[in-house]
């Protein structure tokens, strides 16, 4: 079929144009269409469209073209065209009385920009709330595959500056274990000129697979790399706030496809990943410091001749890992065992510092005066006012004294400064009903206020728990319901050893991630 004369209107269009007849014979191609598809009109006009573009027989383009021809309704499609065009194209298929007109343009640049923005948004969203190193390491390589290569390796510098491959992900499930084995052995055999080593020094480095393979000195690493197909590499540094903290290594399926791991996008992703990892590292250091501070303030309880004593402290999962909750257990000069539980307002280092002051003051007052619970709390309130400890706190003090005579019964006397009452079980594991609390004020409100006491006699084998509100308070759950849950759990676990009871109660009620700090001190009376 001879090529028709050029149509000035079609030739002036900034779009590619191909027309086919009802038998799918190409009848027209404009000059822009020739440039896009890389074929001349003399080659295409008169040819079968499916023979000239065999990839379209089974792809999304071909499906839309056939649908437009069959229905007589215009259709649009945007999809990736494989080699030799190797790009994204937008096509409008418009039915004609004689066949079909295809208006098309390459949109690879626009699609790349859209994909870049979507990838960056996803990376930012996924990593914003991640403050656990293991979770961040698990997520990062998976976030960038397959948009940035067929596989990704995450390398992080430890505190001594030594590189460690902490995460990897391959788009092919069959190669994930192979990639993990390669990651486990590759770094010791990498020379100084290797892409990952240079990236750790701050460079962005692209290299084809043959060059990477030639530089690997370790035989096992080289064997595994060949098993991965000797892919091309793009290694990008992970910038922290003041130094490089690691690198991302992107693997491409073929040497010539390394350019498809867009360096600009890779660097932007690496910038967000580096900041996220730096936040994780900073949080981990603060966490360790906070835990050390908290543990130094919450020392082990002194032993009691009355029975077993257990203490527990679990910091809030969403707070600064330090707070104002505290416990204590010690023996006063007269021989009475005293348990203390308290909660300073706040969840930060200021609250922890105030907690340390109050705990030490209360210990000193109780040890010097040998006083009962109400007097100890009154003395603490007065000392806070005198020393200018400007805070508020709840606290409960329970004093246990063995009564004379046979049966080894124990008298428990307690006083509360706005704190929750103790939970007491008799030797058979049934809850003991306690006298109603007097409802005294929090510490720090009125140092001159009167404080009352309540008392109950307990049999050997009884269990007493003092706890902070983090154990029972939940969003959307009222306090009475929380106390009922605690009572039910402790009653069910009453036959367990005291240490197991405390561990299991915390696990059941807060599942290891409390919304508030949790402190617990427990005593099980012996015979």
C-alpha positions as CSV (number, residue, x, y, z in Angstrom):
1,X,0.0,0.0,0.0
2,X,1.5,3.4,-1.0
3,X,1.8,5.9,1.8
4,X,-0.9,8.6,1.6
5,X,0.0,12.2,1.2
6,X,1.0,14.1,4.4
7,X,-2.0,15.7,6.1
8,X,-0.8,19.2,7.3
9,X,-3.1,19.1,10.4
10,X,-1.9,15.6,11.5
11,X,1.7,16.5,10.8
12,X,1.4,19.7,13.0
13,X,0.1,17.8,16.0
14,X,2.5,17.5,19.0
15,X,1.3,14.0,19.4
16,X,2.1,10.7,17.7
17,X,-0.6,9.5,15.3
18,X,-1.2,6.1,13.8
19,X,-4.4,5.1,11.9
20,X,-5.5,1.5,11.1
21,X,-8.4,0.2,9.1
22,X,-11.0,-2.3,10.1
23,X,-8.6,-5.1,9.2
24,X,-5.8,-3.6,11.4
25,X,-3.8,-2.5,8.5
26,X,-1.7,0.7,9.2
27,X,-3.0,3.5,6.9
28,X,-1.2,6.6,8.3
29,X,1.7,7.6,10.5
30,X,2.6,11.2,11.2
31,X,6.1,12.5,11.6
32,X,5.9,12.7,15.4
33,X,4.6,9.1,15.5
34,X,7.6,8.0,13.4
35,X,10.0,9.6,15.9
36,X,8.3,8.0,18.9
37,X,8.1,4.4,17.6
38,X,11.5,4.6,15.7
39,X,10.0,3.4,12.4
40,X,9.3,5.2,9.2
41,X,5.9,5.6,7.6
42,X,7.2,3.6,4.6
43,X,7.9,0.7,6.9
44,X,4.6,0.9,8.7
45,X,1.9,1.9,6.2
46,X,0.3,-1.1,4.7
47,X,1.7,-3.5,7.4
48,X,-0.4,-5.4,9.9
49,X,-0.5,-3.5,13.1
50,X,-0.1,-6.6,15.2
51,X,2.9,-7.8,13.2
52,X,4.6,-4.4,13.4
53,X,3.8,-4.2,17.2
54,X,3.7,-7.8,18.4
55,X,4.0,-6.8,22.1
56,X,0.5,-5.4,21.9
57,X,-1.1,-8.7,21.1
58,X,-1.3,-9.6,24.8
59,X,-0.7,-6.4,26.7
60,X,-2.9,-3.6,28.1
61,X,-2.5,-1.4,25.0
62,X,-3.8,-4.2,22.7
63,X,-6.7,-4.9,25.0
64,X,-7.8,-1.3,24.9
65,X,-7.4,-1.0,21.2
66,X,-9.5,-4.0,20.5
67,X,-12.2,-2.9,22.9
68,X,-12.4,0.6,21.3
69,X,-12.7,-1.0,17.8
70,X,-15.3,-3.5,18.9
71,X,-17.5,-1.0,20.9
72,X,-17.1,2.1,18.8
73,X,-16.3,4.0,22.0
74,X,-13.1,6.0,22.6
75,X,-10.8,4.5,25.2
76,X,-7.6,5.7,26.9
77,X,-4.7,3.8,28.4
78,X,-1.5,4.7,30.2
79,X,1.0,1.9,30.6
80,X,4.7,0.8,30.3
81,X,5.9,-0.2,26.9
82,X,8.8,-2.7,27.0
83,X,12.0,-2.5,24.8
84,X,12.7,-1.2,22.4
85,X,10.6,1.8,23.4
86,X,11.3,1.2,27.1
87,X,9.0,3.9,28.5
88,X,5.6,5.0,29.7
89,X,3.0,6.0,27.1
90,X,-0.4,7.5,27.1
91,X,-2.7,6.6,24.2
92,X,-6.2,7.7,23.2
93,X,-7.9,5.2,20.9
94,X,-10.7,6.9,18.9
95,X,-12.9,4.8,16.5
96,X,-13.2,6.1,12.9
97,X,-15.7,5.1,10.2
98,X,-12.8,3.3,8.5
99,X,-11.1,1.9,11.6
100,X,-9.2,3.3,14.5
101,X,-7.0,6.4,15.3
102,X,-4.3,6.2,18.0
103,X,-3.1,9.5,19.5
104,X,-0.1,8.9,21.7
105,X,2.7,10.6,23.6
106,X,5.5,9.5,25.9
107,X,4.9,10.3,29.6
108,X,7.9,8.7,31.1
109,X,9.2,11.9,32.7
110,X,5.8,12.7,34.2
111,X,5.3,9.1,35.4
112,X,8.8,9.0,36.9
113,X,8.0,12.2,38.8
114,X,4.7,10.9,40.1
115,X,6.3,7.6,41.1
116,X,9.1,9.4,42.9
117,X,6.7,11.6,44.8
118,X,4.6,8.5,45.7
119,X,7.6,6.6,46.8
120,X,8.9,9.4,48.9
121,X,5.5,9.9,50.5
122,X,5.3,6.2,51.3
123,X,8.8,6.1,52.8
124,X,8.1,9.1,54.9
125,X,4.7,7.8,56.1
126,X,6.1,4.3,56.9
127,X,9.1,5.6,58.8
128,X,7.6,8.6,60.6
129,X,6.3,6.6,63.6
130,X,9.0,3.9,63.7
131,X,11.3,4.2,66.7
132,X,12.3,0.6,67.0
133,X,15.6,-0.3,65.2
134,X,14.5,-3.8,64.3
135,X,11.2,-2.6,62.8
136,X,12.9,0.2,60.8
137,X,15.5,-2.3,59.4
138,X,12.7,-4.7,58.4
139,X,10.7,-2.0,56.6
140,X,13.3,0.0,54.8
141,X,14.5,-2.4,52.0
142,X,11.0,-3.5,51.3
143,X,9.8,0.1,50.8
144,X,12.0,0.7,47.8
145,X,11.7,-2.6,45.9
146,X,10.8,-2.8,43.0
147,X,10.6,0.9,42.3
148,X,14.3,1.3,42.9
149,X,15.8,-2.0,41.6
150,X,15.1,-5.6,42.0
151,X,16.7,-5.8,45.4
152,X,18.1,-3.6,48.2
153,X,20.6,-4.0,51.0
154,X,20.7,-1.7,54.1
155,X,24.1,-1.1,55.7
156,X,24.4,0.7,59.0
157,X,27.6,2.0,60.8
158,X,27.7,0.9,64.5
159,X,28.9,3.2,67.3
160,X,32.5,2.1,66.6
161,X,32.2,3.0,62.9
162,X,32.1,-0.6,61.7
163,X,29.6,-1.4,58.9
164,X,27.0,-4.1,59.3
165,X,24.4,-5.3,56.8
166,X,21.2,-5.2,58.9
167,X,18.5,-5.6,56.3
168,X,17.8,-6.9,52.8
169,X,14.9,-7.6,50.4
170,X,14.6,-9.1,47.0
171,X,11.6,-8.7,44.7
172,X,11.9,-12.4,43.7
173,X,10.9,-14.5,46.7
174,X,13.1,-17.4,45.5
175,X,16.2,-15.2,45.8
176,X,15.6,-13.6,49.2
177,X,17.5,-16.2,51.2
178,X,20.4,-16.0,48.7
179,X,20.5,-12.2,49.1
180,X,20.5,-12.6,52.9
181,X,23.4,-15.0,52.7
182,X,25.3,-12.6,50.5
183,X,24.6,-9.8,52.9
184,X,26.0,-11.9,55.7
185,X,29.4,-12.3,54.1
186,X,29.9,-9.5,51.6
187,X,31.4,-6.7,53.7
188,X,34.6,-8.3,55.0
189,X,35.6,-9.0,51.4
190,X,34.9,-5.6,50.0
191,X,37.9,-3.5,48.9
192,X,38.1,0.3,49.6
193,X,37.0,1.0,46.0
194,X,33.8,-1.1,46.3
195,X,30.5,1.0,45.8
196,X,29.2,0.3,49.3
197,X,32.5,1.3,50.9
198,X,32.6,4.5,48.9
199,X,29.0,5.2,49.8
200,X,29.8,4.9,53.5
201,X,32.4,7.6,52.9
202,X,29.7,9.9,51.4
203,X,29.8,9.1,47.6
204,X,26.9,8.0,45.4
205,X,28.4,5.2,43.2
206,X,27.0,3.4,40.2
207,X,28.8,0.3,38.9
208,X,28.0,-2.5,36.5
209,X,27.8,-6.1,37.7
210,X,31.0,-7.2,36.1
211,X,33.1,-4.5,37.9
212,X,31.5,-5.3,41.2
213,X,32.1,-9.0,40.8
214,X,35.8,-8.4,39.8
215,X,36.3,-6.4,43.0
216,X,34.9,-9.0,45.4
217,X,37.8,-10.8,47.1
218,X,35.9,-13.3,49.2
219,X,35.2,-16.5,47.2
220,X,31.9,-17.2,48.9
221,X,30.6,-13.7,48.5
222,X,31.6,-13.8,44.8
223,X,29.8,-17.1,44.3
224,X,26.6,-15.8,45.9
225,X,26.8,-12.6,43.9
226,X,27.0,-14.6,40.7
227,X,24.0,-16.6,42.0
228,X,22.1,-13.3,42.2
229,X,22.8,-12.7,38.5
230,X,25.8,-10.3,39.1
231,X,23.4,-7.3,39.0
232,X,24.4,-3.7,38.5
233,X,24.7,-1.6,41.7
234,X,23.9,1.9,42.8
235,X,25.2,2.6,46.3
236,X,23.9,5.7,48.1
237,X,25.0,7.1,51.5
238,X,22.5,7.5,54.3
239,X,23.1,11.0,55.8
240,X,22.5,11.5,59.5
241,X,22.3,14.9,61.2
242,X,26.1,15.3,61.4
243,X,27.7,12.3,59.6
244,X,27.0,9.4,57.2
245,X,25.3,6.6,59.2
246,X,25.1,3.9,56.6
247,X,24.3,3.2,52.9
248,X,21.6,1.7,50.7
249,X,22.7,-0.6,47.9
250,X,20.2,-1.0,45.1
251,X,20.6,-4.0,42.7
252,X,19.4,-3.8,39.1
253,X,18.6,-6.9,37.0
254,X,21.0,-6.0,34.2
255,X,24.0,-3.8,33.8
256,X,22.2,-1.6,31.3
257,X,19.2,-1.2,33.6
258,X,21.2,0.4,36.4
259,X,20.1,3.8,35.1
260,X,16.5,2.9,35.9
261,X,17.5,3.1,39.6
262,X,17.1,6.8,39.4
263,X,20.0,8.4,41.4
264,X,18.0,11.5,42.2
265,X,15.1,9.4,43.7
266,X,17.6,7.1,45.4
267,X,19.3,10.0,47.1
268,X,16.0,11.6,48.2
269,X,14.9,8.3,49.6
270,X,18.2,7.8,51.3
271,X,17.9,11.3,52.9
272,X,14.6,10.4,54.5
273,X,15.8,6.9,55.5
274,X,19.0,8.4,57.1
275,X,16.9,10.9,59.1
276,X,14.6,8.1,60.3
277,X,17.4,5.9,61.3
278,X,19.2,8.7,63.1
279,X,15.9,9.3,65.0
280,X,15.8,5.6,65.9
281,X,19.4,5.7,67.1
282,X,18.9,8.9,69.1
283,X,15.7,7.4,70.6
284,X,17.6,4.2,71.5
285,X,20.3,6.1,73.3
286,X,17.7,8.2,75.2
287,X,15.8,5.0,76.0
288,X,18.9,3.4,77.4
289,X,19.8,6.5,79.4
290,X,16.3,6.8,80.7
291,X,16.0,3.1,81.7
292,X,19.4,3.4,83.5
293,X,18.2,6.5,85.3
294,X,14.9,4.8,86.2
295,X,16.5,1.6,87.5
296,X,19.0,3.6,89.5
297,X,16.1,5.3,91.3
298,X,14.1,2.1,91.7
299,X,16.4,-0.1,93.7
300,X,15.7,-3.7,94.7
301,X,13.4,-4.0,97.8
302,X,14.8,-4.9,101.2
303,X,13.8,-8.4,102.3
304,X,11.0,-9.1,104.8
305,X,10.7,-11.7,107.4
306,X,6.9,-11.8,106.8
307,X,7.1,-13.4,103.4
308,X,8.0,-13.0,99.7
309,X,8.1,-9.5,98.2
310,X,8.1,-8.8,94.4
311,X,8.3,-5.5,92.6
312,X,7.8,-4.6,88.9
313,X,8.1,-1.5,86.8
314,X,7.1,-1.2,83.1
315,X,7.5,2.3,81.4
316,X,4.9,3.7,79.1
317,X,5.4,2.5,75.5
318,X,4.6,6.0,74.1
319,X,6.3,8.2,76.6
320,X,9.9,9.0,77.4
321,X,10.5,5.7,79.1
322,X,10.9,7.5,82.4
323,X,8.2,8.8,84.7
324,X,7.0,9.4,88.2
325,X,5.8,5.9,89.2
326,X,7.7,4.3,92.0
327,X,7.6,1.4,94.4
328,X,9.4,0.6,97.6
329,X,9.6,-2.1,100.3
330,X,11.7,-2.0,103.4
331,X,11.7,-2.9,107.1
332,X,11.3,-0.1,109.7
333,X,13.5,0.0,112.8
334,X,10.7,-1.6,114.9
335,X,10.6,-4.6,112.6
336,X,7.5,-3.7,110.6
337,X,7.6,-4.4,106.9
338,X,6.4,-1.3,104.8
339,X,5.3,-1.3,101.2
340,X,5.0,1.9,99.3
341,X,3.5,2.8,95.9
342,X,3.5,6.2,94.4
343,X,2.9,8.2,91.2
344,X,4.2,11.7,90.5
345,X,2.4,13.7,87.9
346,X,4.2,13.6,84.5
347,X,6.1,11.2,82.2
348,X,9.5,12.8,81.7
349,X,12.8,13.3,83.4
350,X,11.4,16.1,85.7
351,X,8.8,13.6,87.0
352,X,11.5,11.0,87.5
353,X,13.7,13.5,89.4
354,X,10.8,14.5,91.6
355,X,9.9,10.8,92.1
356,X,13.5,10.2,93.3
357,X,13.3,13.0,95.8
358,X,9.9,11.8,97.2
359,X,11.0,8.2,97.4
360,X,14.2,9.1,99.3
361,X,12.3,11.5,101.6
362,X,9.7,9.0,102.5
363,X,12.3,6.3,103.2
364,X,14.2,8.7,105.5
365,X,11.1,9.7,107.3
366,X,9.9,6.1,107.8
367,X,13.3,4.9,108.9
368,X,14.0,7.7,111.3
369,X,10.5,8.0,112.9
370,X,9.4,4.3,112.8
371,X,5.9,6.0,112.3
372,X,2.8,4.5,110.9
373,X,1.6,5.1,107.3
374,X,-0.5,8.2,108.0
375,X,2.2,10.0,109.9
376,X,4.8,9.0,107.2
377,X,2.6,10.6,104.5
378,X,2.0,13.7,106.6
379,X,5.7,14.1,107.2
380,X,6.4,13.7,103.5
381,X,3.8,16.3,102.6
382,X,5.4,18.8,105.1
383,X,8.9,18.0,103.9
384,X,7.8,18.8,100.3
385,X,6.5,22.2,101.4
386,X,9.6,23.0,103.5
387,X,12.1,21.9,100.7
388,X,10.1,23.4,97.9
389,X,9.4,20.2,96.0
390,X,6.9,21.7,93.7
391,X,4.9,18.8,92.4
392,X,1.9,16.7,93.0
393,X,1.8,13.0,93.6
394,X,-0.4,10.1,94.8
395,X,1.0,7.5,97.2
396,X,-0.1,4.7,99.4
397,X,1.9,3.3,102.4
398,X,1.0,-0.1,103.9
399,X,2.7,-1.3,107.1
400,X,2.6,-5.0,108.1
401,X,3.2,-6.2,111.7
402,X,3.0,-9.8,113.0
403,X,0.5,-10.1,115.8
404,X,1.4,-11.9,119.0
405,X,0.0,-15.3,119.8
406,X,-0.6,-18.5,117.7
407,X,-1.7,-18.4,114.2
408,X,0.8,-15.9,112.9
409,X,-1.8,-13.4,111.8
410,X,-0.5,-10.1,110.4
411,X,-2.1,-6.7,110.8
412,X,-2.0,-4.5,107.7
413,X,-2.4,-0.7,108.3
414,X,-2.4,1.6,105.3
415,X,-2.9,5.2,104.4
416,X,-3.5,6.7,101.0
417,X,-2.8,10.2,99.5
418,X,-5.3,10.0,96.7
419,X,-4.0,6.6,95.5
420,X,-5.9,3.5,94.5
421,X,-6.5,1.1,97.4
422,X,-4.5,-2.2,97.8
423,X,-5.8,-5.4,96.3
424,X,-5.9,-8.2,99.0
425,X,-6.5,-11.9,98.5
426,X,-7.1,-14.3,101.4
427,X,-5.1,-17.6,101.5
428,X,-7.7,-19.3,99.3
429,X,-7.4,-16.6,96.6
430,X,-10.6,-14.8,97.3
431,X,-10.6,-11.0,97.3
432,X,-10.8,-9.4,100.8
433,X,-13.2,-6.5,101.2
434,X,-11.3,-3.6,102.7
435,X,-12.7,-0.6,104.7
436,X,-13.5,2.4,102.5
437,X,-10.6,4.7,102.2
438,X,-10.8,8.1,103.9
439,X,-10.2,10.0,100.6
440,X,-7.2,12.1,101.7
441,X,-5.7,14.7,99.4
442,X,-2.8,14.2,97.0
443,X,0.7,15.0,98.2
444,X,1.6,18.7,97.5
445,X,-1.9,20.1,97.9
446,X,-2.2,20.9,101.6
447,X,0.7,19.9,104.0
448,X,-1.4,20.8,107.0
449,X,-4.3,18.4,106.0
450,X,-5.2,15.5,108.3
451,X,-4.5,11.9,107.1
452,X,-6.2,8.8,108.2
453,X,-5.5,5.1,108.3
454,X,-7.3,1.9,107.8
455,X,-6.5,-1.6,109.1
456,X,-7.3,-5.3,108.5
457,X,-6.0,-8.6,109.9
458,X,-4.6,-11.0,107.4
459,X,-4.0,-14.8,107.7
460,X,-0.8,-16.5,106.5
461,X,-0.8,-17.1,102.8
462,X,-2.7,-13.8,102.0
463,X,-1.5,-11.7,99.1
464,X,-1.3,-7.9,98.9
465,X,-0.8,-5.9,95.8
466,X,-0.1,-2.2,95.6
467,X,-0.1,-0.7,92.1
468,X,-0.3,2.5,90.0
469,X,-3.2,3.4,87.8
470,X,-1.3,2.5,84.6
471,X,-2.1,-1.1,85.4
472,X,-5.9,-0.6,85.3
473,X,-6.7,2.6,83.3
474,X,-7.3,2.4,79.6
475,X,-8.6,4.8,76.9
476,X,-12.3,4.1,76.5
477,X,-12.4,2.0,79.7
478,X,-13.7,3.4,83.0
479,X,-11.6,2.8,86.2
480,X,-14.1,0.4,87.8
481,X,-14.0,-1.9,84.8
482,X,-10.2,-1.8,84.9
483,X,-10.2,-2.7,88.6
484,X,-12.6,-5.5,87.9
485,X,-10.2,-6.9,85.2
486,X,-7.3,-6.7,87.7
487,X,-9.3,-8.5,90.4
488,X,-10.4,-11.2,88.0
489,X,-6.8,-11.8,86.8
490,X,-5.3,-11.9,90.2
491,X,-8.0,-14.2,91.6
492,X,-7.4,-16.6,88.7
493,X,-3.6,-16.5,89.2
494,X,-3.7,-16.7,93.0
495,X,-2.3,-20.2,93.1
496,X,0.8,-19.2,91.2
497,X,4.1,-18.3,92.9
498,X,4.2,-14.6,93.6
499,X,6.8,-13.8,90.9
500,X,4.8,-15.6,88.2
501,X,1.6,-13.9,89.4
502,X,3.2,-10.4,89.0
503,X,4.6,-11.2,85.5
504,X,1.4,-12.7,84.2
505,X,-0.8,-9.9,85.6
506,X,1.2,-7.2,83.8
507,X,1.2,-9.3,80.6
508,X,-2.6,-9.8,80.7
509,X,-3.5,-6.3,81.5
510,X,-1.0,-4.2,79.4
511,X,0.5,-6.8,77.0
512,X,4.0,-5.4,77.5
513,X,3.0,-2.0,76.0
514,X,1.2,0.1,78.7
515,X,-0.3,3.5,77.9
516,X,1.0,4.8,81.2
517,X,3.8,3.8,83.5
518,X,3.1,0.7,85.6
519,X,4.6,0.1,89.1
520,X,3.6,-2.9,91.2
521,X,4.8,-4.1,94.6
522,X,3.4,-7.3,96.1
523,X,3.7,-9.2,99.4
524,X,2.7,-12.8,100.1
525,X,2.6,-13.6,103.8
526,X,4.3,-16.7,105.0
527,X,3.3,-18.9,107.9
